[in-house]
Amino acid sequence: MNSGRSKALIAGVTLLVLGAAGGFIVVHPASAANQTSQSPSDAPRPASALAITGTIETVHIPATASNFAARDAEVYLPPAAVATDVPPLPFVLMMMGQPGNPDASYIGSVLDTFALTHDGQAPIVVVADQLGDPSVDSLCLDTPSHGNVQTYIEKDVVNWARANLHIETDRVDWTIAGFSNGGQCAISLATKFPDVWGNVISASGTTFAGTESEPTVLADVFGGDQAAYDATKPATLMSSTHYPDTEAMFTVGADDSVIGPPQKALSAVALDAGMVTSYYEVPGEGHSVGALLGGLTKAFDVLAPRLGFLNASPQP
């Protein structure tokens, strides 16, 4: 695929793509092969005269399989999604932080900008609720104490998206993404369900369920069984599984001294597990909205060729 996009470093930011030798290089050696041989989206998507911005809609996703008491989701539709004769678009499932709401405005603003240089086209996004109660960390697991969150995301939300949205079906075009608590959920589900998710974005994500209250989670949720708890952690899953065709983007605020070091370490684990792995630090940001927006912006720039988007002229 001729992506029309350079992967060179951009002035004023730090974009590090982890290399097999353990240093930092601009392009991971596996990236080109994965992007050209696996994606069905080798042809440029057609141009169309469209609105400048997309739309956001609130939707109720029935918890048919999970019975999880989720709040309503929001769906972002890029300008091209409402045009006629447009092919299916890539799909993103996004989750926000805790406490927080399933708010599509942040990723929507990023993808509106993306669409300006891609003929109005961008992924279609569902921002789903992985919390239920915004004051509670659900752990993104199926547990007696917090409900069947994993089943809700992987079955109810995924099945709803397949049935209701004009999206691609190939896993290469599917991305699971999240910010903070949602980033933990994203990398956890990407490592558990690589047949569903071809790409993952962890924007300032915590690195495993219950990071901030590990002793309590160990006691209350896992009954003190450390091995059972560890088995749910992405680093554990990646240590025993090879991911030859998953692209992972880890981002963090450059000034985030709490999330940054473990996020960077987890990106190295992902690399060792065979993922095409990028790590990006948003300059001048801590654990902030700026880190979220900057991280998502860079992530979609990096993923654009894999998702079949070629550079195009901005709309007038």
N, C-alpha and C positions, 0 to 999 in steps of 0.2 A: 504493500500500500504506500502510495506517495502522499505523505501526510501534509506536506506543505508547511510544516511547523519545525522550527529549529529547537533543539534541546540544549542550546548553549546557555551558560549562566547569564542571568539578567542583572544589570547593574542595580545595586541597592538592596538586593535580597540575597539570601543564602539558600541555594538549592543544591542538596547533596543527594546523589543517587549512589547507593551503596554498590561497590564492586566486589567481585568474587574474591579478590585478594585481601579484602578487609579494609582497603582505603576508600577514598571517595573519588568517583569518576562521574562523567557527565551522563553516559548512557550505559545501563546494565547490559552485558553481552547477550542475555536471553531475550531482551526486549524486542528487538527487530523481528526475530523469528516468530515470537508469539503474536505480534501484531499483524504480521502479513499472512501467516498460514492458518490462523485460527478464526479470525473475524470474518463473518459473511458480508460485512459492510465495506467492500473494497471500492465501490463506486461512489463518487460524490453525491450527496443528497441534493435534490433539485432546488433551485432558488425560487423564491416567491415574494411578492410584494405584501408585506404583513405589517401589523402593528409593531410599535417599538418594544412594548412590554408584553409579557405573558399574563396569565390569569391565575388566581388562587381560589380554590373552591373548598368548602368544608364538606366532608363526607363521613357517613357512619359506616364503619366496617363491622359487620356482624361477627361476633366471637363464637362462631358455630362449632369449631373443634375444641376451642380452649376454655370457653366460658369466662374468659378474663374480662374484668370490668374496665375496659379501655375507654378513654375519652375519644371524641371524634378526631379523625385525622384531617389533614389538609393536603390537597393535591395541587401541585404547580404544573400548569400546562404552558409550554413555550409558545410564542406566536405561531409557529408552524403547525402546532397540534390542532388548530382550529381550521386550517386550510383544507381544501379538497385535494384528493389525489396525492397526499403526502404519505410516503412509506412509513412503516412503524418506526418509532424512535426508541433509543436506548432508555432503560429504566433505572431509576435510583430509588432506593428505600432509605430514608433519612430518619434519624432519631436525635432529639435534642437532649440537653443536660438535665440534671436533677438538683434543685427543683426547676421545673420548666414546663413549657407547654408544647404541644405538637404544632409548631409555628413555621409555616413555609416561607415567611417573608425574607428570611436571611438567605437561604439557598436560592430563593426566587430572584433576589436582587443580583446575586452572583451570576445566575444563568441568564438573566435578562442581558447583562453585559456580554456574556459569552455569545448569546444569540445575535447580537449586533454585528459580529464579525463572522457569523456562520449562517447567513441568509435566514435569520429568524429561527434557526433550529437549535435545539438543546435537548438534553434528556427530559423525559417526563418524570416527575418526582412525587412520591407519597411520603409525607412526613407523618409517621405513625407514633402512637403513644405506647412506650414500653414501661411506663410507670404506673398508670392508673391513679394512684394518689401521689401528687407531685412532691409530697413531703417524705416519701418512702422510697428507698432504693430497692427496686424489685429484683435486682441482680441479673435480670435478663435470663432467668432460668425458670424451669418448672418446679415450683416448691409449694408445699402445703401452706406455708406462711404468707406467700406473696402471690400465689396463683400461677397459672400456666402461661407465663409471659413468652417463653421460647416458642411454644406451640402457637400462640397468637400471632407472633411475627412470621414464623416460617410456614404456617399453614393458612390461617385466616387472612392475613394481609396479603401474602403472596398469591393465594388463590383468588382473592378479590381483584388484585391488580391484573392478573392474567385474564379474568373474565370481563373486566370493565374498561381497560385502558388499551389504546392503540400502540402497543409496545412490541419491541423485538422479543423473540423467544430464546435466542441463544444466550447461554450463560456469559459469554464474552461481552455481551452488551448489558449485563446486569451488574449494578454496583450497590453494595450496602455501605452506608455512611453514617457517621454520627459525631456529635460534639460532646466532649467531657464524658458523662455517664453513657450517653448514646454512642460515643466512640468505642467505649469498652464493649458495649453490646454489639457493635458492628464487627470488630475484630474477632470477638468470641464466636459469632454466628458464621463469619466467613471461614474460620478454621474448622468449624463443625460441619458445615454444609458447602464444601467447595464445588459440588455438582450444581448448586443453585447460583452461587455468587462467583463471577469471574474476576471481580474487582472489589476492593475495599478501601474506604477512606476513614481513617481515625484522626479526627481533628481535635487535638488537645485531649485525647482519650485517656481515661484511666486504663490500666493495663490488665486488670482482672476484676471479677465481680467482688464487691465488698472491700475494695482497696483501703478505704478510709476507716473501716471498722472490722478488720480481719478477725480479731479474736472473738468478737460477738457473733459474726457470721459463722465462724467455725463451730462455736458452741451451739448456737440456736438453730441453724439451718442444717448443719452436717453432723450434729451430735458428737462433736469432737473428733470426727474421722478426718484426719489431715489428708490422707491419700485420696479420699473421695472429693474433698475440696480442691486439692491440687489438680485432679483430673479434669476439672471444669476450666482451668486457666489456659488462655491461649498459648502461653509459652510451653506448657506441658504438651498440649495437643500438637504444636508445631515441632516439638522435639522428636516425635514418633511418626510424623506424617510428612510425605513429600508433596509439594504443591507446584507442579511443573508449569501450570498455566493459570496462575492467579497473579494479578497485579495489585500491589499494596502501596498506599500512600499514607505516610505518617507525618502529621504536621503538628506544630506547637509554637506558642509564642516564644520568641528568643529570650524573653526575660522571665519565663515561667520556670522557676527553679524547683518546683514541686513535681509538675507533670513532665517537664522536659527530659531529665535523665532517664527515668524508666521508659518513657516513650522512645527515646533514641535506642536504648538497649533492646526493646522489643522489636524495633525495626531490624536490628542485626539478627535476631532470632528468626524473623521472617525470611531474611535473605538466606540464612543457612538452611531453611526448609524449602528453598527452591523458588520462592516468590520473586517476581520482578519488583524490587523494593526501592521506594524513594522516601527520603526524609527531608523535611523542609521546615525552616525556622522563620517565622514572621517577624521582621525587625520591629523592635520597640514595643512589643506587645507581651503581656502576661497571660493570665487565664481570662480572656476577655472576648467581647464581640469582635474586636479587631482581629484577634487570632483566628476566630472562626471564619470570618469573611476572607481574610488573607489566605488561610489554609485551603478553603474550598476553591478559591480562585486559582491557586497554583495547582491544586489537585486536578481540576478539570482541564487545565492547560496540558498537563502531563498525560492525562487519560484520553484526550481528544482523538489522537490517531487510532488508538485501539478501538474507540467507539465509532469510528468511521467518519469523523468530522474533518473536513479539509478546510483550510483557511479560505475565507471568502471576503469580498469587499464589504465594508460597513454599509448598512442601508442609508439612503438619503434622509 
